[in-house]
């Protein structure tokens, strides 16, 4: 009986003392989730729609959505007059966006941007290019509402 107890408890005791490492694949997966490439940039590109579209069409779809998500977070913070949050989750940013005025278009747009970002970042689920075009068109309408003059949408740069 004592031998069975030792055999059953040995892996747990050894892991507590670091003798056994967690499975490397599981550790890598956790690191990938923790590092989801959505750090806030210092400056956004002058033509966000063109930059997102270019990244998308180069096959850098995760980067394209990361850029759109980061821009969305910065826009929420800009409109609320707050500094961008450090180490905030998507849920934290969504709660922050709910503080925007009900008439602010970005309040409705930002959750759609977050959903697209989370789909590609955590589930490897790419939205359609049509959905990206819709998000970018809404982004530009939101920019116009805020009194900024957006550059024209270039949804098909090859044309």
C-alpha positions in Angstrom: 0.0 0.0 0.0 2.8 2.4 0.8 4.5 1.7 -2.5 1.3 2.5 -4.4 0.9 5.7 -2.5 4.5 6.7 -3.3 4.1 5.9 -7.0 0.9 8.0 -7.2 2.2 11.0 -5.2 5.8 11.1 -6.7 4.9 13.1 -9.9 3.1 15.8 -7.8 5.9 16.0 -5.3 8.6 16.2 -7.9 6.6 18.8 -9.9 6.3 20.9 -6.8 10.1 21.0 -6.4 10.7 21.6 -10.1 12.2 18.2 -10.9 9.6 17.6 -13.6 8.9 20.3 -16.2 5.4 20.9 -17.5 4.9 19.6 -21.0 6.8 22.0 -23.4 4.0 22.1 -25.9 1.5 23.2 -23.3 4.0 25.8 -22.0 4.4 27.2 -25.6 0.7 27.3 -26.1 0.3 29.3 -22.9 3.1 31.7 -24.0 1.3 32.2 -27.3 -1.9 33.2 -25.6 -0.1 35.5 -23.2 1.8 37.2 -26.1 -1.0 38.0 -28.5 0.8 40.8 -30.4 -1.6 43.5 -29.5 0.7 45.9 -27.7 -0.4 49.4 -28.2 1.7 51.4 -30.7 3.0 54.9 -30.1 1.6 56.1 -33.4 -1.0 54.8 -35.8 -0.5 54.9 -39.6 -1.9 58.1 -41.2 -4.2 55.9 -43.4 -5.3 53.1 -41.1 -7.7 51.5 -43.6 -5.0 51.3 -46.3 -2.5 49.8 -43.8 -5.0 47.2 -42.5 -6.0 46.3 -46.1 -2.4 46.0 -47.2 -1.5 43.7 -44.3 -4.6 41.6 -45.0 -3.8 41.3 -48.7 -0.2 40.4 -47.9 -1.5 37.4 -45.9 -0.6 39.1 -42.6 -4.2 38.8 -41.4 -3.4 38.5 -37.7 -1.2 41.7 -37.9 -4.0 43.5 -39.8 -6.6 42.7 -37.0 -4.0 43.5 -34.3 -3.5 46.9 -35.8 -7.3 47.6 -36.1 -7.8 46.4 -32.5 -4.9 48.6 -31.2 -6.4 51.6 -33.1 -9.7 50.8 -31.6 -8.3 50.8 -28.0 -6.5 54.1 -28.7 -9.7 55.7 -30.1 -11.7 54.7 -27.0 -9.0 56.2 -24.7 -8.7 59.4 -26.9 -12.4 60.0 -26.7 -12.5 59.4 -23.0 -9.5 61.6 -22.4 -7.6 58.8 -20.8 -4.2 57.2 -21.2 -4.2 53.8 -22.8 -4.5 51.1 -20.2 -1.4 48.9 -19.6 -1.9 45.2 -19.5 -5.7 45.5 -20.0 -7.6 42.5 -21.4 -10.1 42.8 -24.2 -12.8 42.6 -21.6 -11.3 45.6 -19.7 -11.2 47.6 -23.0 -14.8 46.6 -23.8 -15.9 47.9 -20.3 -14.0 51.1 -21.0 -15.7 51.5 -24.4 -19.1 51.3 -22.7 -18.3 54.6 -21.0 -18.5 56.3 -24.4 -21.6 58.3 -25.2 -24.5 56.3 -26.5 -24.4 58.4 -29.7 -20.7 57.7 -30.3 -20.4 55.3 -33.3 -17.2 53.8 -31.9 -19.2 52.5 -28.9 -21.0 50.1 -31.4 -18.0 49.5 -33.6 -15.4 48.6 -31.0 -17.1 45.3 -29.9 -17.1 44.1 -33.5 -13.4 44.9 -33.8 -12.7 43.0 -30.6 -14.7 40.0 -31.7 -12.8 39.9 -35.0 -9.5 40.2 -33.2 -10.3 37.6 -30.6 -11.4 35.2 -33.4 -8.1 35.3 -35.1 -5.9 35.7 -32.0 -7.3 32.9 -29.9 -9.3 30.6 -32.2 -7.4 31.0 -35.5 -10.7 32.0 -37.1 -10.3 34.5 -39.9 -13.2 36.8 -40.7 -14.0 37.3 -44.4 -12.5 40.1 -46.3 -16.0 41.5 -46.8 -16.3 41.7 -43.0 -12.9 43.6 -42.8 -14.1 46.0 -45.5 -17.3 46.6 -43.4 -15.3 47.3 -40.3 -13.0 49.7 -42.1 -16.0 51.5 -43.7 -17.5 51.9 -40.3 -14.2 53.1 -38.9 -14.0 55.8 -41.5 -17.7 56.9 -40.9 -16.8 57.0 -37.2 -13.7 59.1 -38.0 -15.9 61.5 -40.0 -18.4 61.8 -37.2 -15.6 62.8 -34.8 -14.8 65.7 -37.1 -11.6 64.3 -38.6 -11.2 64.0 -42.4 -10.3 60.4 -43.2 -8.4 59.5 -46.3 -10.5 57.7 -48.9 -11.0 54.0 -48.3 -8.8 51.9 -50.5 -10.3 48.5 -50.2 -8.7 47.2 -53.3 -5.2 48.7 -53.6 -4.5 46.9 -56.9 -7.4 48.7 -58.7 
